Amino acid sequence: MTRKLISLGTTQNAVREERREQALARPFLFVVLHCDQPALGGARYCLSELDVVDIGRGPERVASRVREGGARRLDLRLPDGAISKAHARLVRSGEGWVFEDMGSRNGSHVNDKRVTKAALRDGDFIELGHVILRYRAGLLSSPAAGADLDLPPSEVGDLSTLVPSLAENLYALTRIARAHIPVLLLGESGTGKEVLARNVHAHSGRAGPLVAVNCGALTASLLESQLFGHVKGAFTGAVRDEPGYVRRADGGTLFLDEVGDLPLPAQAALLRVLEENEVAPVGGTNPIKVDLRVVAATHKPLDKMALRGELRVDLLARLSGHRHTLTPLRERLEDMGILVRDLLRRSKVPGASELGFTIQAGKWLLSQPWSLNIRELSQVLGVAAVLADGPLIERAHLVERSLGPLAPPSEESVVAPEPEEERETAPDALRGRIVALLEKHRGNVSGVARDMGKSRVQIHRWIQRFSIDADAYRL
């Protein structure tokens, strides 16, 4: 069955498309968080070419692949005194993996339950000593993005991720950054759109400045003056010439944050700037040429706004040279360790970068919905760093701030709904959500089940009930 996917104003990089064609679903083991040593960062290991993973204590985190007889083995050493020298192993079983404790001194836990042997399911958390690992049954990845990756402290930064699909998207974005192509950043509030915009500018090589504009904070009566500048005497209070945001960004990058809040009159004026590469200041007679690169960001569904007439279609097309959707924190928990490490390092609280976590605190971090994403995590860690009266942040120091799954979704990401939205009284809404998630995960039912917090069996029941053809969404 052939489907045509139409996305207004979206372009795809040829290299990115070629990589996607080579992408396969592969199993991975992630080192998510060294609770008492978060500065160690995290790591991922691809399991597709392995039969056994042996895990034990070592002086530093190191992994080596060896072949013994006919078995392909990964030997993973973790620096933790609470982990035994031969602590546990993962053994391939058909298409899946089984976890086995090897008689360790302190035992092993899977999803907070002490086990000696357990069949692993996608998303399971494994607790060994003070280290939390995660098993993922099948993540889409190209051969390059699916390779083993260890992210120690020196390599953790704004564009760092252990999740293969996110790494692919960030790789594409860094290539796009070097071209004179507009970039549209989509995603929920708090996912780091401004941070990513600054990285796009840094990778662009443009000599001019990055000028950030909060479109939602522009004063309606002075909007055009603020954006495009004015000449002296253009209106009451115009006592001198002002260049405006657009001209300040000449030679650099204009970052339009919350571009979905831009009023329609300003949209028309901005479109002219983008089309003609010139700006006419309020009260001026001659347009002034400008050379700028535009990066826009929003959490609003711009395509739907354009259909409703709330956003000019031609402006959206101009802004959408390359679209990049930022993933919510709850969908990239594998990165928790490197995010925590980076946030503590940047914290203004004295000594924050030296703090660790108790295992209970670490597990709590991985159990939250994080509806306000990285911004919320940063605030929680800042408060905890102040409250901590020792070398470890305890569960009591982590003040819950989450609003639940209330963050508004972007057009390409779907927030897990509240239980009321899944009830029988709203079958159309439920069907629409399942279809949206099938599209997002390219027909992968496990991904849909994970996002909805349901079993695969339940998802299959709904697919059958609503006569949805899941195969139609597999590319």
MOVEN-V699790 format. One line per field, one symbol per residue. phi: phi as a letter, one per 30 degrees, with the letter a starting at -180 (. if undefined). psi: psi as a letter, one per 20 degrees, with the letter a starting at -180 (. if undefined). burial: I if it has 24 or more other C-alpha atoms within 12 Angstrom, else O. A space follows every 10 residues. Layout:
BEGIN
phi = ???
psi = ???
burial = ???
END
This chain:
BEGIN
phi = .cbcccbeid cbdddddddd dddbdbdbcc ddadedbddd ibabbdcdcb cbbcbadada dabbcbccic ccbccccbda ddcddbcabc bdbiccbccb dciddcibbb hicdbcaadd cejdcccbic cccbcbdacd adeddcdebc cdedccadcc acdedddddd ddddddedcd bdbccclddi djddedddde ddddiddddc ccbdddcdde dceddddcia ceidadjdda dbdiddddde ibbcccdhdd cddeeddddd eddddchabc deidccdcdb bbccccbacd ddedddddid bddddedddc dbcbcddded cbddcedddd edddddedde iddcdbbddd ddddedcddh dcidddeddd ddddddddca dcdceddcdd becidcdddd dcbcdeddee dcdddbdddd dddddddddd chiddddddd dcibdddddd ddeddchccd ddccd
psi = ppppopopjp qpphggghhh hipqoqqqpp ogpngimiii brrqppihkq hqoppaqrhr oqpppqpocj ppqpooppno iiprgngrqp ppnciaqppp pkkqgjrqpp ljppqhpppq qpipppoocj pprppphopp qrhgijrqpp nrgijpahjp qipghhgghh ghhhghhirm pqpopqrrpj ikghghhhhg ghihjphrrp oppohijppg hjghghgirr rpjhrpinir pphrgghhjp icpoonqlhi jpqgghgggh ghghgilqpo qpirhpqpqq oqpppqqqjq nhghhhhiji ppghgghhhl gppppppqhi jlhhjgghgg ghghhiqipp jhiiqaqrhh gghghiiqhl hjbhgggggg hgghhhhpja ipprhhiopp ipjamippqr ijqpqprqhh ijrhimhghg ghgggghggg jljohghggg hikrqhgggh gggggjlpnh hijo.
burial = OOOOOOOIOI IIIOOIOOII OOIIIIIIII IIIIIIIIII IIIIIIIIII IIIIIIIOOO IIIOOOOOOO OOIIIIIIII IIIIIIIIII IIOOOIIIII IIOIOIIIII IOOOIOOIII IIIIIIIIII IIIIIIIIII IIIOIIIIII IIIOOIIIII IIIIIIIIII IIIIIIIOOI IIIIIIIIII IIIIIIIIII IOIIOIOOII IIIIIOOIOO OIIIIIIIII IOOOOOOOOO OIIIIIIIII IIIIIIIIII IIIIOIIOII IOIIOOOOII IIOOOOOOOI IIIIIIIIII IIIOIOOOOO IIIOIIIIII IIIIIIIIII IIIIIIIIII IIIIIOIOOO OIIIIIIIII IIIIIIOIII IIIIIIIIII IIIIIIIIOO OIIIIOIIII OIOOIOIIII IIIIIIIOOO OIOOOOOOOI IOIIIIIIII IIIIIIIIII IIIOOOOOII OIIOOOOIII OOIOI
END
